[in-house]
Amino acid sequence: MNKITASIVVYNSDIDILRNFAEKVKSFYKVELCIIDNSLTNKICLDIEDLKIGYIHNPTNPGFGAAHNIAIEKSIASGCKYHFIINPDIRIEEDVFTPMVNYMEQHQEVGMMMPKILNEDGTVQNLPKLLPHPAWIFRRKLKKIDPLGKQFIDNYELRNFPKEKIYNVPILSGCFTLLRLDSIKEIGMYDENFFMYFEDFDLSRRMHTKFKTIYYPEVSVYHGYEGGANKSFKLFKIFLKSMFTYFNKWGWFFDVERKRLNKETLNQFK
């Protein structure tokens, strides 16, 4: 099998969570893991040196996507076929790598895919989505005070569709993603105009226009979802800036492609 690579971008991350994940990865699958550390100091490097995994200190902190691009470029240069994007707050309890890589091997039309993502209590995080209208972003933020919001969110996040169905969807979360690197070479890596938030929407949308972007619930990972933009004004400002970057790029209220791709997604469930 071809060499498989993976990258985790960290910033002052919990070293115990990171260590536990790295040890689990090594026990399940032979994947070359690289840590891109955007922290000011390289303390993490000293804490994980016994694990013998790749480490790049990147204290300029260019953002989530830009940091992952460093690892993606290295993987492409070394001739890798597949690369995993992984958040530092991911926990795995099974070998998710082999089934996902095998699925890509058997489906050459797939450029990107994600597994089922679970909360720590085992409930499903509804992360595959339709392409968003700008009003949907604000309605989702205000869901606690929007009496009519449930039906809208259920549709946007595909909540009422089978959780165990494999399907092609235009938005995949960047918390745990498998990329086919030949497809990345065609559509491009993460857009570095996004510091954090919406860079996964943008990459997923670009990929979806040329390749299938698959939700693959045959395997699952646990994700410690924080919702930082809902708790921190600083992160909320970053969220808003990225949102404007996304809609300035793809269109605000007039986006014919958005309507077409969302309709094609929903038609899979009829």
C-alpha positions in Angstrom: 0.0 0.0 0.0 1.2 3.5 -0.7 2.6 5.6 2.1 -0.2 7.5 3.9 0.4 10.8 5.7 -1.6 12.8 8.2 -1.2 16.2 9.8 -2.4 17.9 13.0 -2.2 21.6 13.5 -1.8 22.6 17.1 -1.7 25.8 19.1 -1.0 25.4 22.8 -2.8 22.1 22.7 -3.3 19.6 25.5 -0.2 17.4 25.2 -1.9 14.4 26.9 -4.7 14.3 24.3 -2.2 14.7 21.5 0.0 11.9 22.9 -2.9 9.5 23.3 -4.0 10.1 19.8 -0.5 9.6 18.3 -0.1 6.4 20.2 -3.5 5.1 19.0 -2.7 6.0 15.4 0.6 4.0 15.6 -1.3 1.0 17.0 -4.0 1.0 14.4 -2.3 1.9 11.2 1.1 2.7 9.6 0.5 6.4 8.9 3.2 9.0 8.9 1.9 11.7 11.3 3.2 15.2 11.3 2.5 17.9 14.0 2.5 21.5 12.7 2.9 23.6 15.8 1.7 27.2 15.5 2.6 27.9 19.2 5.2 30.5 20.1 7.4 27.9 21.8 8.3 24.4 20.7 7.7 22.8 24.1 5.4 20.2 22.5 8.4 18.9 20.4 10.2 18.0 23.7 7.1 16.3 25.1 6.5 14.0 22.0 10.1 13.3 20.8 9.9 9.7 22.0 6.9 9.1 19.7 9.2 9.6 16.7 6.6 11.5 14.7 7.2 14.5 12.4 7.3 17.9 13.9 7.4 21.4 12.3 7.5 24.5 14.5 5.6 27.3 12.8 5.4 30.2 15.3 4.3 32.8 12.8 0.9 31.1 13.1 -0.5 31.7 9.6 -3.7 29.9 10.4 -5.3 26.4 10.2 -5.3 25.9 6.4 -1.9 27.5 5.8 -0.3 25.3 8.4 -1.9 22.1 6.9 -0.7 23.2 3.5 2.9 22.8 4.7 2.3 19.1 5.4 0.2 18.6 2.3 3.1 20.1 0.2 5.5 17.7 1.8 3.2 14.7 1.2 2.8 15.6 -2.5 6.6 16.1 -2.9 7.2 12.7 -1.4 4.8 11.0 -3.8 2.0 10.2 -1.3 -1.4 9.3 -2.6 -3.5 10.1 0.4 -3.4 12.6 3.3 -5.5 12.9 6.4 -6.4 16.3 8.0 -7.0 15.8 11.7 -7.9 18.1 14.6 -6.0 17.9 17.8 -9.2 17.2 19.7 -10.0 14.0 17.8 -10.1 10.6 19.6 -10.2 7.3 17.8 -11.2 3.9 19.2 -11.0 1.9 16.0 -9.0 1.7 12.8 -10.7 4.3 10.6 -7.8 4.7 8.3 -7.9 1.3 6.5 -11.6 1.4 5.6 -11.4 5.0 4.4 -8.3 4.5 2.2 -9.8 1.2 0.8 -13.0 3.1 -0.1 -11.0 5.7 -2.0 -9.0 3.0 -3.7 -12.3 1.4 -4.9 -13.9 4.7 -5.9 -11.6 6.8 -8.0 -14.2 9.5 -8.4 -13.9 10.5 -4.8 -11.6 13.3 -3.9 -12.4 13.9 -0.3 -14.2 12.1 2.5 -15.0 12.2 6.2 -16.2 9.5 8.7 -19.1 9.8 11.1 -18.1 12.3 13.9 -19.3 11.6 17.4 -19.6 13.6 20.6 -18.0 12.2 23.7 -21.3 10.7 24.8 -21.6 8.8 21.5 -24.3 11.1 19.8 -23.7 12.2 16.3 -22.3 15.6 15.4 -24.2 16.8 12.3 -21.2 18.1 10.3 -22.0 17.3 6.7 -24.0 20.2 5.3 -25.5 21.9 2.3 -23.8 24.9 0.8 -24.9 27.8 3.1 -26.8 30.9 2.3 -25.4 33.8 4.4 -28.7 34.1 6.3 -28.4 30.4 7.3 -25.1 31.2 9.1 -26.7 33.8 11.3 -29.9 31.8 11.9 -27.8 28.9 13.1 -25.9 31.2 15.5 -29.3 32.4 16.8 -30.9 28.9 17.0 -31.6 29.2 20.7 -33.9 32.2 20.2 -35.3 31.3 16.8 -38.6 29.5 17.3 -38.7 28.4 13.7 -35.1 27.4 13.5 -35.3 23.7 14.0 -36.8 22.9 10.6 -34.3 25.1 8.9 -31.3 23.6 10.8 -32.6 20.0 10.2 -32.5 20.7 6.4 -29.2 22.6 6.3 -27.4 19.9 8.4 -29.2 17.0 6.8 -30.3 15.8 10.3 -33.4 13.9 9.2 -31.6 11.7 6.7 -30.2 8.3 7.5 -27.2 8.5 9.7 -25.7 5.3 8.3 -26.1 6.2 4.6 -23.0 6.9 2.5 -23.7 10.0 0.4 -22.1 12.8 -1.6 -22.4 16.2 0.1 -20.8 19.6 -0.7 -19.6 20.5 2.8 -17.5 18.2 4.9 -15.9 19.2 8.2 -12.2 19.8 8.4 -11.9 18.1 11.8 -11.1 14.7 10.2 -10.8 14.5 6.5 -9.1 12.2 3.9 -7.8 13.9 0.8 -6.8 12.3 -2.5 -3.7 14.3 -3.3 -4.1 14.0 -7.1 -7.4 15.8 -6.7 -5.7 18.4 -4.5 -3.1 19.0 -7.2 -6.0 19.7 -9.5 -8.2 22.0 -7.4 -5.6 23.5 -5.1 -4.9 23.3 -1.3 -6.5 25.3 1.4 -7.1 29.0 0.6 -4.7 30.9 2.9 -6.9 33.9 2.9 -8.9 32.1 5.6 -7.1 32.2 9.0 -9.6 29.9 10.7 -13.2 28.9 10.0 -14.7 28.4 6.5 -11.5 27.2 5.0 -12.9 23.6 5.1 -16.2 24.9 3.5 -14.1 26.5 0.7 -11.9 23.5 0.1 -14.9 21.1 0.2 -16.9 23.2 -2.2 -14.0 23.4 -4.7 -13.5 19.6 -4.4 -17.2 18.9 -4.8 -17.4 20.7 -8.1 -15.0 18.2 -9.7 -15.0 15.1 -7.5 -17.2 13.4 -5.1 -17.0 14.5 -1.4 -18.2 11.6 0.6 -19.7 11.2 4.1 -18.7 7.7 5.1 -20.4 6.6 8.4 -19.1 3.0 8.2 -16.4 4.2 10.7 -16.4 6.9 13.3 -14.2 9.2 15.5 -14.9 11.3 18.6 -14.5 15.0 18.4 -14.4 17.4 21.4 -16.4 20.1 19.8 -15.8 23.5 21.6 -17.8 26.0 19.5 -15.1 28.6 20.3 -16.7 31.4 18.2 -19.8 31.1 20.4 -17.8 31.7 23.6 -15.0 34.1 22.6 -15.5 37.6 21.1 -12.0 37.4 19.6 -12.8 34.1 17.9 -16.2 35.4 16.8 -14.5 38.3 15.0 -12.3 35.8 13.2 -15.4 33.8 12.4 -17.1 36.9 10.9 -14.0 37.8 8.8 -13.8 34.3 7.4 -17.5 34.3 6.7 -17.1 37.5 4.7 -14.1 36.1 2.8 -16.2 33.0 1.9 -19.2 34.8 0.6 -17.2 37.4 -1.2 -15.5 34.6 -3.0 -18.6 32.5 -3.8 -21.4 34.9 -3.8 -23.8 36.2 -1.2 -27.5 36.1 -2.2 -27.1 35.2 -5.9 -25.3 31.8 -6.3 -26.8 29.6 -9.0 -24.3 26.9 -8.3 -25.3 26.7 -4.7 -28.9 26.0 -5.6 -28.0 23.4 -8.1 -25.5 21.5 -5.9 -27.8 21.6 -2.9 -30.7 20.2 -5.0 -28.5 17.4 -6.3 -27.5 16.5 -2.7 -31.1 16.4 -1.5 -32.2 14.3 -4.5 -30.0 11.4 -3.2 -32.6 10.9 -0.4 -35.7 10.7 -2.5 
